Amino acid sequence: MRTSGWVISPSSNGDDRRRDVTGESLAMHPLTFVRQSKGWGKAELARLMQVRGKQLRIPLATNRTTVWKWEQGQEPDLDAQRVLADLLQVSYEQVRVEGWPRWLPVWEVTGLTAPWTEAGTVEALADLVGSGRMDRRGFLTITGAALTGLAASWAEAPYAFASALNGDRVTDTMVSTIEQRISTLRTLDDQLGGARLLEQARGDLALITSLLNVGRYTDEIRVRLHALAARVAHLTGWMAYDAGLRSAGQRYYVGALRGARTAGDDAFGAFVLAEMGVHVSEAGRTAERVDLISTAIDNAPRTLTPYTQSFLYLHKAEALSRHGDHQRAGTALNRAAALWERDTVEENPDWLDWFGEAQLKSTEGKVLLRAGQVERATSSLATSVKKAAPRDKAVRSSRLAEARLAGNDLDGALDAANYGAELLEDKVSSVRALDRLKEFSEQLEPYKSVSAVREFRERLRALSAAS
């Protein structure tokens, strides 16, 4: 799909954009990010640390190679960390409590600190457009107290609209055109996967943010623009997550949460909080996901449709299941299913039009599988794969393979896994789907001598090399 002429792209460098979409240029250690954000080369950082070390009476032999080793994964000794923390104006108490590399100041996000006003939302979106392209692959950005505080801030923030900014008039036709474009982009994402479309979504967010910054518009258009910013920020975050860029994905979700609050759309805000929980639970922080979905449900509008409530309770079931609370997960799952049965299509929000039986069965299957109900889980997961869009088929095939393997059906497990691999070879681009197939491949170690297993693993290696 070719971008329209009016899309604003944050970068005019085609090579950088290509590396951005694949994620290669974005994979960096947090120390690399800190150093580059301050304009320091490795040798310069080493020199600055030696100078600061002398001031603190902590002699260091830090050099360019030392910094390189740290950025490759070697942990600095405590003296070096103390000096670096002083240089970066981080308290040693934070160093001690957080540990390396968590204490490095890469996780400061404007979306967390800007006031919950319209001006604060625009500031957060502008910062996101300028810096959201950077991702620390493998390092989850927003966790702990910062994540809990974000959820609480969303729940308590007032609806505040500043006076219109001076600039060109934003017309109803312009906004309608962007709304239609985003709807099309969301449909393409289901078919092709996020990695191929991520740059286009970023361009759309840059356009909307620019309109908010310099445009002249009515109150009605202002609300629609903020609602659009929320939708696009979420879609961009989802695409980044699908492309394996979890940290960048989270930052976009923060922008989405702010946009939804400024537009007065608490239903969409609850949806975004639920989606943010996926990131933290996959990083092992399952209790935080339970807290997020609880905040979302407790503060969502009472006018939510049964369909939307079903979505939220599915997230609650998944959150509790990952946290090991299988009984409460089952209760939440039953509630989600009952709400689903009460669905009236005409009432449902457009941003949830992708939600259907495939998603319901996917979560049902995962919850049942963790609870040890393998046969029922396998049936639900098979239905989920059958009814899903192509990208979700690729993602969910690995879970179906896992369930079949748990049921001692090696041939069926390989059939499901190979189906996912075939989609990635021919139709879909999804780092998330590839990563999950790799995780399943590790479970095949007891069967490594089986020829069909060797063939699948070779196919997976070829996919990894091509990605």
ABEGO torsion letter per residue (X at the ends): XBBBAABBBABABAAAAAAAAAGAAABBBAAAAAAAAAGBBAAAAAAAAAAAAAAAGBBBABBAAAAAAAAAGBBBBAAAAAAAAAAAGBBAAAAAAAEOAAABBAABBAAAABBBBAAAAAAAAAAAAAAAABBBBGBBABBEAAAAAAAAAAAABBBBBBBBBBEBBBBAAAAAAAAAAAAAAAAAAAAAEAAAAAAAAAAAAAAAAAAAAABBBBAAAAAAAAAAAAAAAAAAAAAAAAAGBAAAAAAAAAAAAAAAAAAGBAAAAAAAAAAAAAAAAAAGBAAAAAAAAAAAAAABBAABBAAAAAAAAAAAAAAAAAAGBAAAAAAAAAAAAAAAAABBAAABBAAAAABBAAAAAAAAAAAAAAAGBAAAAAAAAAAAAAABBAAAAAAAAAAAAAAAAAAGBAAAAAAAAAAAAAAAAAABBBAAAAAAAAAAAAAAAAAAABAAAAAAAAAAAAAAAAX
